[in-house]
Amino acid sequence: MTISVAVAGASGYAGGELLRLLAAHPEFEIRTVTGHSSAGRPLIESQPHLRSLAHLTLGETTPEVLDGHDVVFFALPHGASGALTEQLTQVGLAVDCGADHRLTSAEDWAAFYGGEHHGAWSYGVPELVIANGDGTFGRQREALIGATRIAAPGCNASTVALSLAPGVAAGVIEPRDIVSVLAVGPSGAGKAAKTHLLGAELMGTANPYAVGGTHRHIPEIQQSLRRAGAREEPTISFTPVLVPMSRGILATTTARVVPGVSAAEVRVAWERAYADETFVQLLPEGVQPRTADTLGANTCLMSVTVDEAAGRAVIVAALDNLAKGTAGAAIQSANIALGLPEDTGLSVNGVAP
Ligand SMILES: NC(=O)c1ccc[n+]([C@@H]2O[C@H](COP(=O)([O-])OP(=O)(O)OC[C@H]3O[C@@H](n4cnc5c(N)ncnc54)[C@H](OP(=O)(O)O)[C@@H]3O)[C@@H](O)[C@H]2O)c1
């Protein structure tokens, strides 16, 4: 039986990537696509790369249009989905790619986003290591089985949380004094026109932004590290840098190694966490991830190295912000919720060079 799907925000970047992946998914049938300023226009005008979906027209993003589908994916600006999703009465599974349902803390929501807080849904990063509270550890995928409401992650937040959770859970790195610097492509900021995202402002230069603890993904990372069993309140200095590549994130994150822990013990924590994972892969020692190898793929590629002189673990992680960072994570999580094989419709192969 095919599963009927609607995508809200289908004219944007995340919506476009959802549709690209959903079009190749054997169990899902894309019935409805909606937009905002582009409602009423053919989808192909906004997404000219999606040739197989040329028959679709963008509808209005309203509860009436979205209700009645088995699954609805939301890819709206943050603040736009919270109230809308509360009005749905006949949707089996809703997956929100925006931030509205990621944070459990209303204080964090108020401090970093503002406006009404709509509460947290099951977090859509299946591979995240989660402390069970009794000294054992599981994975976030266990919370996604049978879920009816899922919050897909922030792309930078999931990259950094996946980078750190194994070491935090194993107690081999300290959760305070973490430093993360990320090279990020401008598609992470969405399709709406902004002067600082013009080609002339981006080509041939690297532009830092949200410097000094203001980026909205910081509380989301802290929340994930608490769930991984952080023994003290996580602190993170987080600096993204826009670089001239359309998609992709390369996050270099360093954390203090707990005194007395060896480099081998550090590496074992990541090997154990990801040995059985399809989509989060620890690379052989000495091999560093490249963004190009993750483009279009549902993978996060990672290296772990100990800088003995600095006493720090250095974790480098690459993923495609639109694939594993958003749409891929959303579809992987939906697969789990619906009881489908987790990798249905998702690929580990990137597009390089
Ligand atoms: N881009 C990424 O890499 C990425 C990664 C992780 C999460 N996300 C999240 O995904 C969501 C969408 O991001 P995006 O990058 O795809 O943004 P985008 O390219 O700007 O697309 C936004 C979409 O929302 C629609 N929209 C705009 N204002 C609206 C409103 N007031 N009410 C209803 N719909 C509205 C737009 O429709 P029209 O074009 O028709 O006006 C468009 O379809 C955001 O919450 C973002 O944080 C994005």
Ligand as a Chemical Component Dictionary entry (heavy atoms), coordinates in Angstrom:
data_LIG
# 
_chem_comp.id                   LIG 
_chem_comp.type                 NON-POLYMER 
_chem_comp.pdbx_formal_charge   0 
_chem_comp.three_letter_code    LIG 
# 
loop_
_chem_comp_atom.comp_id 
_chem_comp_atom.atom_id 
_chem_comp_atom.alt_atom_id 
_chem_comp_atom.type_symbol 
_chem_comp_atom.charge 
_chem_comp_atom.model_Cartn_x 
_chem_comp_atom.model_Cartn_y 
_chem_comp_atom.model_Cartn_z 
_chem_comp_atom.pdbx_ordinal 
LIG N1  N1  N 0  18.449 24.804 4.110  1  
LIG C1  C1  C 0  18.964 23.898 4.934  2  
LIG O1  O1  O 0  20.071 23.385 4.737  3  
LIG C2  C2  C 0  18.186 23.473 6.144  4  
LIG C3  C3  C 0  18.777 22.530 7.001  5  
LIG C4  C4  C 0  18.089 22.121 8.151  6  
LIG C5  C5  C 0  16.849 22.661 8.418  7  
LIG N2  N2  N 1  16.311 23.584 7.582  8  
LIG C6  C6  C 0  15.022 24.172 7.941  9  
LIG O2  O2  O 0  14.066 23.926 6.923  10 
LIG C7  C7  C 0  13.158 25.024 6.879  11 
LIG C8  C8  C 0  13.090 25.520 5.430  12 
LIG O3  O3  O 0  14.389 26.000 5.094  13 
LIG P1  P1  P 0  14.795 26.310 3.591  14 
LIG O4  O4  O 0  16.264 26.457 3.607  15 
LIG O5  O5  O -1 14.177 25.345 2.667  16 
LIG O6  O6  O 0  14.103 27.755 3.381  17 
LIG P2  P2  P 0  13.618 28.422 2.008  18 
LIG O7  O7  O 0  14.443 27.912 0.891  19 
LIG O8  O8  O 0  13.593 29.870 2.269  20 
LIG O9  O9  O 0  12.116 27.874 1.813  21 
LIG C9  C9  C 0  11.076 28.292 2.660  22 
LIG C10 C10 C 0  9.767  27.692 2.203  23 
LIG O10 O10 O 0  8.720  28.130 3.088  24 
LIG C11 C11 C 0  7.764  28.895 2.363  25 
LIG N3  N3  N 0  7.369  30.033 3.207  26 
LIG C12 C12 C 0  8.003  31.218 3.357  27 
LIG N4  N4  N 0  7.374  31.972 4.264  28 
LIG C13 C13 C 0  6.295  31.276 4.680  29 
LIG C14 C14 C 0  5.241  31.525 5.610  30 
LIG N5  N5  N 0  5.174  32.679 6.294  31 
LIG N6  N6  N 0  4.305  30.572 5.773  32 
LIG C15 C15 C 0  4.342  29.402 5.093  33 
LIG N7  N7  N 0  5.327  29.115 4.212  34 
LIG C16 C16 C 0  6.289  30.024 4.017  35 
LIG C17 C17 C 0  8.427  29.314 1.081  36 
LIG O11 O11 O 0  7.417  29.466 0.088  37 
LIG P3  P3  P 0  7.560  30.492 -1.172 38 
LIG O12 O12 O 0  8.896  30.230 -1.761 39 
LIG O13 O13 O 0  6.443  30.036 -2.068 40 
LIG O14 O14 O 0  7.373  31.867 -0.645 41 
LIG C18 C18 C 0  9.341  28.117 0.812  42 
LIG O15 O15 O 0  8.616  27.072 0.212  43 
LIG C19 C19 C 0  13.685 26.099 7.846  44 
LIG O16 O16 O 0  12.953 26.071 9.038  45 
LIG C20 C20 C 0  15.117 25.676 8.067  46 
LIG O17 O17 O 0  15.606 26.037 9.326  47 
LIG C21 C21 C 0  16.929 23.999 6.447  48 
# 
loop_
_chem_comp_bond.comp_id 
_chem_comp_bond.atom_id_1 
_chem_comp_bond.atom_id_2 
_chem_comp_bond.value_order 
_chem_comp_bond.pdbx_ordinal 
LIG N1  C1  SING 1  
LIG C1  O1  DOUB 2  
LIG C1  C2  SING 3  
LIG C2  C3  SING 4  
LIG C2  C21 DOUB 5  
LIG C3  C4  DOUB 6  
LIG C4  C5  SING 7  
LIG C5  N2  DOUB 8  
LIG N2  C6  SING 9  
LIG N2  C21 SING 10 
LIG C6  O2  SING 11 
LIG C6  C20 SING 12 
LIG O2  C7  SING 13 
LIG C7  C8  SING 14 
LIG C7  C19 SING 15 
LIG C8  O3  SING 16 
LIG O3  P1  SING 17 
LIG P1  O4  DOUB 18 
LIG P1  O5  SING 19 
LIG P1  O6  SING 20 
LIG O6  P2  SING 21 
LIG P2  O7  DOUB 22 
LIG P2  O8  SING 23 
LIG P2  O9  SING 24 
LIG O9  C9  SING 25 
LIG C9  C10 SING 26 
LIG C10 O10 SING 27 
LIG C10 C18 SING 28 
LIG O10 C11 SING 29 
LIG C11 N3  SING 30 
LIG C11 C17 SING 31 
LIG N3  C12 SING 32 
LIG N3  C16 SING 33 
LIG C12 N4  DOUB 34 
LIG N4  C13 SING 35 
LIG C13 C14 SING 36 
LIG C13 C16 DOUB 37 
LIG C14 N5  SING 38 
LIG C14 N6  DOUB 39 
LIG N6  C15 SING 40 
LIG C15 N7  DOUB 41 
LIG N7  C16 SING 42 
LIG C17 O11 SING 43 
LIG C17 C18 SING 44 
LIG O11 P3  SING 45 
LIG P3  O12 DOUB 46 
LIG P3  O13 SING 47 
LIG P3  O14 SING 48 
LIG C18 O15 SING 49 
LIG C19 O16 SING 50 
LIG C19 C20 SING 51 
LIG C20 O17 SING 52 
# 
